[in-house]
Amino acid sequence: MSIDFRHPISRRSLLLAGAGLALAAPLRSWPARGAAPKEIRLTAEPARAQLAGADHPPSDVWAYDGRIPGPTLRLRQGEAVRFLVENRLDQDTTVHWHGIRLPNAMDGVPGLTQPPIKPGESFLYEFTPPDAGTFWYHPHANSLEQLGRGLAGALIVEEPEHIPVDRDVLWVLADWRIDEQGEIAPGFGNMMEAGMSGRVGNTVTLNGTIPADQPVRAGERLRLRLLNFSLARIMALRFEGHDPVIIARDGQPCDPHQLKDGRLLLGPAMRIDLLLDLQGEPGRRYRITDGFYQGLGYELARLAYSDEPPLRTKTPEPIRLPPNPLPEPDLASVEHHELALEGGMMSRMMGGGMISGGGMMHGMGGMSGMGRAIWSINGTSMTGDGHSGMAPLFLLARGKSHLVMIRNQTAWWHPMHLHGLSFRVLTRNGSPVPHNQWADTMLLAPEDVVEIAFVADNPGDWMLHCHITDHQTAGMMTVLRVA
């Protein structure tokens, strides 16, 4: 299909898209293909969705192409793509392509990397994904409410060669705060919630519906892609009677390994690909439970085995996904940096409203219900969603290897997301992290100290923020400049 350019699109959008293509060259791992780029249209618009189950009325939501979650976008590794995003909301929006190493002009941060998409206008995003894996897309404008009302979808970049599994299955997990009328409850930006765990909902969906039995057959091998696009809910999943093997985190392949203590931690914005060999008995059901919050455990879903005989009787060997073209950091010559996460309830910031260390606090960027920053990084708070004039916290020399120590000096969990780059996870609390793990979103428990390393090969101003969206919009955000 071809994109109809008669829809409103600004000249600046086209210029930024052209600049983005010029910057894309260092990230490509294959020569440019002769075929025209793949063209996809996305529309952000109001819609209705059956979030609370068939016994409740549908909820008013904001959705991509009228669907919750948005359409699953499938690309090929190294395939150029053009997304024309049309805004039919009554407020500005953008799209951030979470986890994709793309040109800075295509990153979707309003003010910082692009002008916001005004109501009735469109924006053209163009990039070539260098990595295969599980990624996603969501707004970075009024993100607390726009994401909380449903604007999100999965983006899967497929490997050049077929991965030997029987089925490739995607589970998009999200939670929602639904009121007694079946609508998404208002009150985004509650200051008390923002200073603690964020806006945790009361309803969990799997691929946009209340989870039901998941039909499987004994002997099957699944590639199960898990994506958590909740505003704040952290999940700790257990698979009754099964031993899943992690084969990728945040789209990046790792050494295949089983779950630690049988529990899979999945924070907001994180993705984990599992190899799930279905070794249960035909006709039985096996529970998948989430027990992260003490005393609030629940059954997420069940693996419902058919009565058919096993597809195979012998479990095949584990598979290893082909590596992505990530530059390996040189740990012998890294530049060292430190980040301190501070603030939240039970901190000085909540008591006096001042930024510890005398740091700078930017405007709230449309945030409602809060009048000051609650969180900080290295004593500086940047609130909202991103805007022009966001001064970088520090400079990362382009082409150099960098080691960043992140200290969580708060009483709360934080999934920290870095735009535009993937990093290798080196240590946690002084112990080496095994299995060659890379990520773009790192979950830190209270008092955790984590070391990550990467090569700063992608020029631009890149956001680093907590993906508990209340925490981001209330100050736990900064910018790192690669130049």
N, C-alpha and C positions, 0 to 999 in steps of 0.2 A: 504494500500500500504506500501511498505518498502522503506527506503532510500538507494540509491546506493552509497556506500562509496568508489567507485573507483574514484569519482571526487576528485580533489585536496583538501585536508584539512590538516591543520597543526597539529602536535602533541600537540603544545601548546594550540590550540583550544580545543582539546579533554580533555586536562588536566584542562583547565578553566571550561569546561562544567561539568566535574566531581566535581570540587570544588564548582561550583554553586549548584549542587544537594545536596551537604553536607550542604550548607548554607540555603537551602530552607526549612528545617524542621520547624524552628520557625514560618513560615508564613502559614503553612498548617492548615486548619480548619477541614479537614476530614482525616481519615486514608488513607494511600496510597492504591490505587486500585490495584487489582490483574492483570487487563488488561494491556497490553503493552501501552506505551505512544502513543498518536496520532502523526503521522509523516506527515510533510508538507514541501514541497520544494518551495523556492522562488528564482527568478532570477532577479537581477537588470541588465537592458539591454537597449540599444537604441531602440526606436520604433517611430511610427507615430500615431498622434491622431488628430481628427477633433475638435480642441478646439474653433475655431472661427466661427463655424457653417457650414452648408452644402454649402453656397455660397462662401466659401473660401477654399483654398487648405489645406491639413493636415499639421500639424506642426511637426517638429522633436522634440522628447521628450526623456526623460529617464524614464523608467517605470518598475514596478514589473510585471513580466510575460507578458510584452507587453501591459499592460492595464493602463488607466487613469480613475479614481484612480486605485490603485492596487487591487487585489482580496480581497473581504471582507472575512476575516478569522473569522469563528465562532467556539468557543470552549464552553465547559461546565465548570461551576464553579467547581474548585477542580480537573479538568482533566489534567493530565500531558501531555505536548506537547513537541515535538522536531521539530525545524525549521532548515533545512539546507539551508543556504542562499548562492547562487552562484553569483559571481561578473563577469559580462560580459561587464562592463564599461572599459574605458581606464585609470581609476584612482581608488585610494583606496575608499572603502566605509565601512559602518557598518549599523546595524539596531538597533534603539532605540525603545523599546516597551513602548510607552508613556502612563503613568498612571498606569502601572502594577507594583504592589509591588512584585518584583522578586529579586533573588540573585544578588549582585553587579557585579559579573563576567559576567552576562547576560545583562547588562544595555546598551551596545552598544556605549560606549564613547571611541574613539580611544586613545590608550596610557594610559588613566586613568583606564579603566576596561578591555580592550582587545586590542590585536594588530589589526590594520586595516586589512580588507579583501583586499588583493592585487588583481589586475586584473587576472582573470583566476583561482582564488582560492575560497574556500568556508569556511564557519564558521558554527559551530553547536551551536544553542541556545537551551537550555533546561530549562523549568520552569513549575510550576504549579500555575495558576492564582488563588489567594485566593478570589478575589472579582468578582462578576457579574457586568456587566455594559458596557458602550460604551467607547472604548479605540482606539488607532491607532498606526501605526508604520511608521517610517521614518528614513532617514540616520542621523548620527551625524558626518559625514566626508564631508568637503566642503559643509556643509549643506545649505548654502545660494544658491548655484547653483543647487545642487542635488535636494533639495526640490522645488526650483523654476522652475526646468525642469520637475517635475512631480512625483518624487519618494515618494509616500505616499499611505497609504491604511487604511481602518478601520479594527479594531479587536473588535469583539463583544463576550463577555463572557456571556452566557445565564444562567439564574437562574435555579435551580434544578426543580422548578415547573413552569408550564405555567402561564404567566401573562394574565389576561382576557381582551384582546383587539381583535378587528377584524383583524387588520393588524399591523405588525411591520415594519415600513418604515424608511430607512436610507437616509439622504440627506448629501452628502459630498460636502461642499461648498469650492470653491477656486477661487482665481483671478490670472490672467496672464497678462504679458505685451507682447502684440502681435504687431509686426511691420507691415508695409504695405505689406510685402511679405507673411504674415501669419505665420511667424516664431516667436519663443520666442526671444525677443529682448536681445542682449548681454548687457554688462555694469553692471553685478552684482558687488556689493561692491562700488557703487558710494558714495563718502565721504559726499557730501551734503545731499543726502537722508538718509544716515546712521545717521547723526546728527539731523534728524527731524523725520518724520513718517515712514521711511523705504521705501522699494520698493513696492509701491502700484500699482497694475496693471490697465489695461484698459478693461479687459474682465473677466466676472464672469461666472463660470460654476457650474452646479448642477449635481453631479455624472458624471463629465467629459464631459458634453455637454452643449450647450447654453440652458438655462431653457426654457421649453415649459409649456403648461397647464399640471397640475397634476390632473389626473382623480380621482374623489372621488364620494361617494354616500351619500346622506343625511341619517343621523342617524348612520353612521359609527363611531366607536371609534378607533383612531390611536394611537399607540406609535410612535411618530416621533422623531427619533434620529438625532440631528444636530451636525455636525462636521465641524469646520473651519480649513482647513490646508493651508490658505494663508500665504505668507511670512510676510505680514504686515497689511493687510486690517482688520480693526475692523468693525463689522456689527451691526446695530441697526434695528432689524426686527420688523415690525408691521403686524398683521394678520387682514385684513379688515373683519369686521363682525363676528369675532371669539374671544373666550377667552381661549387661551391655558393655561394649568396648568403645571408648572414645577414639575417634579417628581424625577429628578436626575441631578446632576452637576458633570461633569468629571467622570462619572461612578458611583458616590456615591449617594445612595438614600437620599432624603430630605423630609421634611414635604411638602405635596402638596400645592402649592400656585400659584396664578395668577401673571401675569407680572406686574411689577411696572410701572405705567403710560402707560400701554399697549405696552411697548417697551422691546424687548429682546436684551441685549448686548451680543455679541459673538465675543471675541477676538481670535487672532490666537492661535491654539492648544486647544481651549476650546471645550467641548462637553456639550450639554444640551439635556436631554430627556424630551419631552413634551407629555402630554396627550391631544389629540386634538379631541374633540367631534364635529362632523360635523353637525352643526345645521342650515346650510344655506338652501336656497330654491333650489329644483331640477331645473336643467337647467340653473342656474346662475353661474357666475364666480366672485371670490373674490380675490382681489389683495394682494400679500405679497410684501412689499416694504422695502428697506434698505435706511435709511436716516441719517447714522452716520456722513458723511462729509457734512458740510454746503454747500448748493448749488449744491451738486452732488448726490442727491437722484435718485433712479431708481427703476423700478419694477423688482423684482427678479423672481417671478413666479405668477401663478394664480391657485387657487383651482377651478377646473372645475367640477361642479356637473352634474352628469348624469340626465336624465329625469325619472329615476326609482323612484318609491315611496320610502319614507324613510325606512331604514332597521329597525328602531325602532322609536317610537314617544316620548318616555320618556328617558331623559338622565340618565344613570346609575350613581351611587355614584362614587366619585373619588376613585382611587386605591392608595394604599401605597405599594411601592416596599419593599420586605423583606430586612432588614439591612445586610450589609456586616460585616465581623468579624474584624472591626477596633477597636483597643484599645482606650478606652476613656481617654483623658488626665485628670490628677488630677490637677485642677486649684488651689487647696490650697497649692500645693507643687511644682509648676513649677520652672524651671530655666529660667531666663529672658535673652533675647538677643535683639539687635537692628541692623537693616540694613538700611543704607541710600543710596538711589539711586541718583546718581549725574551725571552731564555732559550733553552732547547734545548741539544743537544750542542754542545760547543765554546764554552760560555758560563760565566760565573761561577756561575749558578744550579745547573748540573749539578755543578760542582766542590764547592760548599759547602752546597748545599741551602737557602740563604737567599734571600729575595726582595730583589732589588736595589732600593735606595731605601727600604728599611724598610717595604714594603707589607704588607698583611694577607693571610693565607692561610686560607681556609675549609676545612672538613672534606672528606674525599674522597667522601662521598655514595655509598658502596657500591662504590667503585673497588677492584679487587683488584690486587695485584702492585706497587703504588707507595705509598710512604709520605710523599711530599712533592711539592710543586708543582715543575714543571719550566719552565713558561712564565709570563709575566706581561704585563699591559697597563698601561702607566704605573706600573710597579712594584708592581702589585697582582695577586694571583692568586686566582681563584675556581675551585675544582675541582668535579668531579662533573657534575651535570646541571641544577642549579638547586634552590634551597631557600629557605625563609623566612629573612628577615634579610639578604638580599643587598643591601648598601648600594649605591646608584647611584654610578657614577664621577663623573658630573656631570649637571646639570639642563639640559634643553632647553626653553626657553620655548615654550609651545604657541602655534601660529599664526605663529611667527617662522621665518625662513630661517636655516639653519645650514650652515656649511662646515667639514668635518672633514678634517684632514690626517692620514693614516695612514702612519707610518714603520715599515717592516719592518727592524728592527735585528738580525735573526737570519740564520743561514746556511741557512734552510729556507723552503720555499714555504708560504703560508697562504691558503686561501679563506675570507675573513672574511664572515660572514653577520650581517645586522642583521634582527631580528624586527620585524614590524609596520609597516615603512616601506620604500618603495623610494627609491633615491637616484640622482641624475644623476652620472655619472662625468665629472669636469672635466679633470683632468690626470694624467699619469703621468710621473714623473721630469722635471717641468718643461715637458713638451710637452702641448699640448691634445689631448684624446681626441676624435676625430671621430665623425661618424655619429649624434649625438644619442642616446648610449647611456645607458640606465638599467639598474639591477640591484638585487638584494638580497644577492648573494654576489660579492665581488670577490677575484680571485686575484692575490696579490702574490708576486712573485719575491723572492729574497734582495736586500736593500738597496733595494727599490722604495720610492718615495714617491708616494702617490696622494692626490688631492684629490677628495672627493665633496661633494655639496650636496643638501639636501632641505628641505622644509617640515615642521616637527614638528606635524602636524595630527591625530595619533592618540594620545590620552592614555593613560598607563600606564607601567609599568616594563618595558622591552624589553631582551632579551638581545642582546649583541653577542659573537660568539665565532668561533673558527676551526672550520671544518667538516671538517678532518682530526680525527676524533672523539677520537683519542688526545690531540691537542693541547688540545682543549676540556676534556676531563676531567682533564687534568694542569695546568690553570691558565689557559689562554688564553681567558678568558671574563670579561665584565663586564656591568654593567647601566647603561643610559641611561634617565633618567626624563624623560618628557614631561609637563609640568604647568603 
